[in-house]
């Protein structure tokens, strides 16, 4: 059967309009008076205080399709920038906070290979066991957080996401201010600005949560409307001379709870599956690499971009050549869907409950908003 030519992947724009450049640009302007990069909305330049609000899971495509539900968000200046690859929370938030590409920080998704086991950085487990003592965060992620800040950055985040392994890995020694309800996010931001904090990082995860649980239908729409009101509330507490910047880590695609199961032609050639459903790494048995590439291409090239580790690195997906230590976390072949599907791993049962997903290099997943409002 002849299949249509696949689309081109949307490769992260490292060095340009990319998530990894947001915080270095903001901190350079705020603390050293440097001009903002030309791709960043200019309203934040010259502000005495800046709030960066990260809305987990809000893709630019989804926002543009629902502009009538989000009048406050769509009133901001700016536009789309790219996330990183894979376009998942763990990888993208680490690139945002450190200003480093995945090739440097090494958080290559939320599940990657480490010492022959699967490291889940969101749960901070290795092979399913608690790894808080056995895997110190510098072993996973060496890049400093919030580069260019002369002081610890206050982070306003949900109570559950306090002193966890992943928080330490991507936020470093940030000063955590934890909220219990969304109103507490407003309280935390207002208090910090009133006390003189120059840069505040705030994080809200509701859009991502509802997309995973309920998909991109009416629950998503109502959550977006609620988030738009949240953004308005943040704007209302900004003192004179302060600016708000809003971005996100990735977008979403509606996949449903069905997906692709890997057959014997694939599984007989692998020792391990890592990554996630829309960025699935296959780790080949010794000597089976070529057979695995051939089988994956034959079975799935009409659904997904099929790349070897070397091809992916050469094409710039990770923003550079990883060290041997980081490269060892990658599989030999990756399946990255450009269709609305996912490659399932029976060992990752949580994935079976997801309605919307992300991780791939489609515009719906890769484009995120970067918006700002002028200082008052």
N, C-alpha and C positions, 0 to 999 in steps of 0.2 A: 504493500500500500504506500502511495506517495503522500507525504504530509506537507502542509504549508510551511513556508520558511518561518522559523521562529523569530520573534522580535529581538532587538538588541537589548541587553541588560542595561539598566541605568546605573552606571558605575559611580561610586561616591566621588564628589568633586573636591578631593583633598587639595588643600592649598588655595581653594576658592570658596564658593558659597556652600559650605559644609558645616555640619553640626560641630565638628572638632575645632572650628575656628571661632565659635561664638564667644566663649568665655575669655580666651586670650584677647580677642578684640575689645570686649567690654572692659576688662580689667586694665588693658593698656590705655584706653581712653580715660577711664575713671581715675587711675592712680598716677599715670605718667603724662597725661595730656596728649596722647598720641591720637591722630585721626582714626576714626573707625574705618575698617576696610570698606571699599566702595559698594560691596554687595550687602552691607548691613544697613538697615534703615537708620537715617541720620538723627532721628529724634532723640536717641539715647546719648548722642555725643554732647559733651558739655554739661551733662547732668551732675549734680552734686551727690546724689544717691541713686542707685539702680537696684530695682527688684527684677530678678530673672525668675519667671514663673514657668515651670516645665509641666506640660499637660500630657501625661503618658498616653500614648496611643492615638493622638489627634493628628491624622494625616492631612496634608494640604488638600488633597483631592476630596476627601470626605467633607472637609470644611467648606470648600468651594461649592460642592453639590448641595449644601444645606445652609447657604449664606443667610436665608431668611430666618433661620432659627438662632442665629448668632450675630445680632446686629452690633454688639460691642466688639467682638473679635474682628468682624469684618470691617470695622471702622479704623482699625490700626493700619499704620503704614508698613509696607514691607511686602513680602511675597514668599515663594517657596525656596527652600535650600534642600540639599540632600542629607539624608542620614548616612550611616556607614554600613558596611557589610560584615556579618549579617545584620539585617535591620531588626534587631531584637533589643529588648530593654537592657539586658546586662551589658552587651557590647556598646550600644549607643550611649547610654548614660555614662559609661566609663570614658568614652571618647569625648563627650561633652565636658565632663568635670576635669579631665586631665589635659585636654587639648591635643591628645595623642591619637594616632590612627591605631586600629586593632593590631597591626603588625608589631607595634611597639608595646602597647599595654597588655596584650595577650589574653584578654577576656573575650574569647572567640565564640560568643554565644553563651547561653545559660548552661549548656551541657557540652563538655569537651573532654577529650581523652587526657588522662594524667596517670602515669605510672601503671598503665594497663587497666585502669578503672575509669569510671565516668565521674568527673567532677561536676557537681551541680552548684554553681556559684550563688544562685539565689537562695537556696537552702543551706549552702556551705556544707555539703556532704560529699564524701568520696566513697564510691561503691555502695552508696546507700547509708553509710555510717557518718555520724557527726564528725566533722573535720576541723572544728574550731581549735583544737590543740595540735593536731597532726599536720595541718596545712596553714601555716601563718600567712597572712595576706601578702606580705612582700614576695613570697614565693610565687604567687600568682600574678601580681600586678605591681611593677616597680616604679611607675611614673607618678610624680607628685601631683596632688590634686590642686585645682585652682591656681595654676602657675601665674606668677606676677602679682599675687595678693600679698601685701606686707603684713597681714594679720589673718588669724583663723577666720574663715567665712562662716557666718551663721546660716544654718540650713533648717528651714521650716518644713517638716515632713510628718507623715502619718506616724502615730505612736508605734505601730507594729514594725516600722522600718527603722527603728532606733539603732542600738549598738549591735548590729549583725555583722557577719563576715563580709557580706557584699557591701554594706554601708561603709565599712572600714576600707574595703578594697577600692571603691571608687570615690569616696568622699574624704578619705584620709583623716586628718585631725580636725575636721570641721566641727563647729559648735552646734550641736543638735538641739532644736527646739521642736518638740513633738506635740502634734495636735491629735485630739480624739474625734472631733467632728469638723466638717469643712469650715464652720464659723471660726474654729480655733486657728485655722490657717490665716484668716484675716487678722485675728487678734495678735498672732505671732508676728506677722509682717508689720503691723502698726506699731507694736511695742518696740521692735528692733529699730525701725526708722526713727521713732521718737527718741530712742536712747542714743542715736547718732551713728548707727551702722551704715557704712557707705555702700556695701554690696550685700544683698540678701538673695539667697537661692531658695526658692519655694517649689515644692513638688506636690502634684495632685495626680492620683492614679485612677480616678473613677471611670474615665472614658475607656481606658484599656480593659478594665475589669468587666464592664458591661458588654463590650464588644466580644470578649472571649465567652462570656456566659450566655448572651442573648443574641449575638450577631449585630448586624447593622440596620435593624428595623426600628420599631417605635421606641423601644427602651433606649437604644442608642440616641435617637433624636431627642428624647426627653432629657437624657443626661447631658447632651450638648447644650441644650437650652439652660439647664441648671449651671453648667460650667460657664456659660456666657454671663450669667448673673454673678457668678463668683469673680470673674475677671472685672466686672463693673464694680464690685465691692472692693477689690484690691485698688482699683483706680481711685475710689472715693477716699481712701485713707492715705494717699500719697501726700506728703507735705510739699510745699513750694520748692521747686528745684529738683524734685525727684522724678524718675522716669520708670515706666514699666516696660519690660521686654518679655514676650511670650514665645515659647518654642515648644517642640515635642521631640520625642525620640524616634518615632516611626509611625507609619499609617497602618491600615488594616485591609484585608480582603475577606469577603464572605466565602467560607469553604464548607461549612457544615461539619457534621461529625463523621462523614465518610472520608476515605482517603485511599492511597495506594499501599497495598501490602507488597513487600518485596518477596518475589518468588524464589524457588530453589536455585535458579540460574544465577541469582545475585547472592543469596545467603550462603550457598556452598563455597563462595569465594571470599567471604568476609569473616573476620574475627570479632568485630565490634561495630556497633552503630553509635554515632554521636551526633551532636547538633540538635536541630529541631525539624519539625515536619516540613518547613519551607526552606530549610538549608541543611539537608541531611548528608552527613559525612559517612562514607563507607570505608572501613579500614580493612585492607586486603590481607588475605593469607599470604605468607611468604611464597613468592613465585607466581602468585595468581593475579598480579596487578594488571597485566595486559588483558587477560580474560575478563576481569572485572570491568575494565573500561569498555570493552567490546559488548559485553552483556548489558551494561547500563545504557549505553548508547542505543543499542538495538531495541531495548524494551521501553525507554522513556524519553528519547530525544524529541518526541512529538508533544511532550508535556512539560519538559524542564530543560534548562541549560545543564548539560553534563560537562563537567570540567575536572581535569586532574589537579592535584595540588600545585604542580608546577605551572600549569596554564593559568590558574586563578591568581597566583602570585604575580606572574608576568603581565597579566592584564590589569594589574593595579587595584584589584578588589579590596585588598587589605591595607593599601596606602604605603606599601614599602615591602622590602624583603625581611621577613621575620628572622629572628635568631634561631639557632638550632633548637633551643629550649622551647620556643613558642611554636616553631614548625612541627615539633613532635606532637603537639596537641591536635593537629589537623589529620584528617583521614587521607586516603589516597585518591578517592573520587568523591565529588560532591554532586548532589542532585538538588537543583534550585528551580522550583516550578515557576513558569510564566503563565500557567493556567491556574484556575481556582481549585487546586488540590493540594494535598500534603502527603508526604511519605512517612508512613507510620512506623514507630518503633514499639514492639510489644512490651519492651521493658519500661517504657515511659507512659504509664497508664493515664496520667493527668492530661495528656494531649487528646485523649479520646473524648473529652468533655468540652472541647473548644469549638465554638461556632465560627468566630472570625479569628484569623491568624495573621502572622507577619513573619518576616525573616528574609524574604526573597528580594530581588532587585527590580521589581516592577514599580512603575511610577506611584501606584496606590500605596505601596509600602515605603518607598524611598523618599518621597517628597514630604517635607514637614514645613509648617509655617515658621517664619521668623517675623514677628510683628512688634511694633513699638508705638508708644503714644508720646506726644510732645510733653516736655516739662511744663509745669504751670507757673 
